[in-house]
Structure formats: C-alpha cells, structure tokens
Amino acid sequence: MLVRNTIVISIAAVVSVVCHATAQRNHYASLVAEGMRIVSAFSLKEVPPRQLYEDAMNGMAQGLDPYSNYIGKEHFATFQESLDQEFGGIGIIVEINAETKRLTVLSPVVGTPAYEAGIQSGDVIMSIGRQSTEGMLMPEAVKLMRGRPGSQARLHVKTPKDDVLQQFTVARAVIPVESVKGDGRNPNDKWNFTLTDRPGFGYIRVESFGEHTAIELTTALSFIRKKGVSGVIIDLRDNSGGLLAAAVEISDMFINAGSIVSTRGRNDVILTEHDAKAAVKIPITLPLVLLINQRSASASEIVAACLQDHKRATVIGERSWGKGTVQNVFEFENGLSALKLTTASYWRPSGVNIHRDREDTVDDIWGVSPSPEMTVPLDDEQLTAISVHRKLRDVVPRRDGQVVNRPAQPTLLEIDPQIRKAVEFLEQPNAPAEL
C-alpha cells in the first residue's frame, strides 16, 4: 500500500513538473510566434514566412554549439545523400576548365551509366538537354544532370582532340558515392588497394563514414589479404567523419576484444558502450598504420583513438581536429528539412573525451595525436601538391587512346612526407603491429 501510494505521488509530481515545463516551452514558443507576426506586419521589407521560420531555426541551433544546425529544404536532400552514399544521376565528376571556362569531365565513375555509355575524362560537355553550358555555374550543371533514376539526360559532348560533336542519351540511375579508394587503378579501372610505389604494402583511403563504408572497406581488406601484403596503411586524412555506427563497425574489423567507444549524455551519464564483437578482417599481427591530419574529425577520430588505445595501429601525421560529440538528426516536414542536434559526447577506450572546446589551447588534451616521434607536419605547398596529385591519380584513363593534356605526375612517395614516413616505418625489419 505504501509502495503504491509512493508511486502515485511520484507520478503526480512528474506530471506536474512536465506540465510546468511544457507551459514554459509553450510560453517561449508563443513569444517566437509573436515576434514572427510583428516582423511580418511591420518590417520595412516584406519577409516571406518561410524565411522567418528558417532564420529562427538557424539562430536557435547556432546558439548551441558549432555542430548543431538547422538543415532547410534546399540542403536536406544533399545532406541525406552524403550519408546514404547515393543519388540519382549519370555518374560523372565534372569541373569548370580554368582555360576554356567550359564544363569538362574530370572522370566518369566506374560502372555507372555515363561510364558504360563511353563518356570519358577530358570530354567537354557543350550542352545538357537544350541548355548550353557556356557560362554555366557548377550548381546549375549538377542540378540538370541529376534526377529521378530511370529518367534520361541528353548531353552533347566534344572529345579533347577534335571538334566532332557527339550526343549521348543516358538513363539516370542510383549512383553510389565511393568512400573507400585505393592509390591507383587496375587495368579494369577498379581500385588497386596496394601502394603503387611499394606494392608490398596495402593502401586504403577512407574518405567518409557512410552507410556503405564498412562493406567497401571489407572488400578492400579482402583484396590486400589476397595480395599477401606485409603491412597496411589506412589513410584518414581530410576525413571529416560521418556515421557513428560505421566508425564502430570499422574499428571492430581490427581488434578482437575490448571497448571501441562509449557515448555520454547530460551530466556524463553513459548512454551506450560499444565493444568489439566480430572477427578481425586482417591478422592481428599485421603491421597497421593510420594517417591523420588536422581535418580528420569525428568518426575518423573514433577509429584512430580506438586502434591507438588498443595498441593495434601506429598513428602518423598531425594532431586531429578534436570533435568529440555526437549529433542526431530530427526530421521535420515529413523528411524535407531537419535539425541536426548535439545529443551526446563520445569517449575513447582509455576514458578520455577528445573534444576541443572553444576555449581550449594547444596545451590542453583534445584530438588524437600521432604516436611518439611520428608527427609529420606539412606546409601549404606540400598540401597543394598532394591534392593535385590525388585529383589526377583518381581519374579513369581514356579508352580511345587520346591523351588529355595534363602535367607529368611525381610519385606519391616523392611529394608526400607522411606516406614516406609510413613506408619507412613498415620497412623496418620486423615492424611492430603498433608503436
């Protein structure tokens, strides 16, 4: 009887608190609505109600932390594509040529409709549908080429060395966005996951953490296992993160037991604890190097911190960004817009939160730092050279014998000190699995 009365009293107290909190929330919500009404009625310039609403949402989110934000209708589809790793299109990577100012194919995506139709690197797109590409900006071009899978895109194209205009009618399809890439390409245009300069070592770039990243990485690891490599480099540089679930699944591929990461909510209450469960994808004794830099963040840092704490990998490069928070996406308007809200922090197996707060200095603990004596800074000139090298290396070569006018490429080891350091480490006699 006493227990039952206590429960009833507790429930009544909770209901009272909830009602009071709801009343407070409704009070402020009504003030916001009143503010919007006043602006609509009396502002010197007429402001559409939609803009007022989105400005209010943006202001609310921006006042919370750097990673919470409102995603409006114009941007939500693109945001979703980045996580789903797919979109409706024809499958080409394009750029505005600096000299001709024309829309030019940088590379087709292997296995897509454009690739199968014969559109190749260096082709100049003269028109899309009935619209000339002369003076066209990139967003407009992307919008015209993307569309519902099954619909058709008509392109008029010139090859690099002649003035013959070709017409391609290409059926749009669901285009997968690769998040795992190698160093170069095999004769069939698919990725080669060994280092071109040192084929005895595996080399895998993970550019983001999306829905399909774990599957892609499994394929890459299977490739290098068959090659019998003596060491593996996983490149997480410039990887700003993605899905927590993908980071957990990928970390689980390299350790056979123990904590991967935990998340905590308000007042440091533990929300989730993720531990290793699956079998490792490569031998636990195979030397492993992770490359990171200042733009490696979030999910990248989860993987790097996990493998570093478990002494499974040697970390080479530069201190990472320091984003130790988790965001949830709350969809509005039946999935047309959303609020991305910071709801938790994540903690590495050692029990350290790597998040860098606004007031933190270089002397504070944040981010993931390279292993001892493995810090390799890069200057702006080196960063530019590496970026240009990678852009050109990723291009699918033409199949018609025409040569696109591009500068000669140095080797990766010649221009990338961080890769060079990784190779030097792996070439040591009996290189350890970690340092």
Buried (B, 14 or more C-beta within 10 A) or exposed (E): EEEEEEEEEEEEEEEEEEEEEEEEEEEEEEEBEEEBEEBEEEEEEEEEEEEBBBBBBBEBBEEEBEBBBBBBEEEBEEBBBEBBBBBBBBBBBBEBEEEEEBBBBBBBBBEBBBBBBBBBBBBBBBBBEEEBBEEBEEEBBBEBBBBEBEEEBEBBBBBBEEEEEBEBEBEBBEBBBBBBBBBBBEEEBBBBBBBBBBEBBBBBBBBBBBBBBBEBBBEBBEBBBEBEBBBBBBBBBBBBBBBBBBBBBBBBBBBEEEBBBBBBEEEEEEBBEBBBEEEBBBEEEBBBBBBBBBBBBBBBBBBBBBBBBBEBBBBBBBBBBBBBBBBEEEEBEEEEBBBBBBBBBBBBBEEBBBBBEEEEEEEEEBBBBBBEEBBBEBEEEBBEBBEBBBBBBBBBEBEEEBEBEEEEEEEBBEBBBBBBBBBEBBEEEEBEBBB
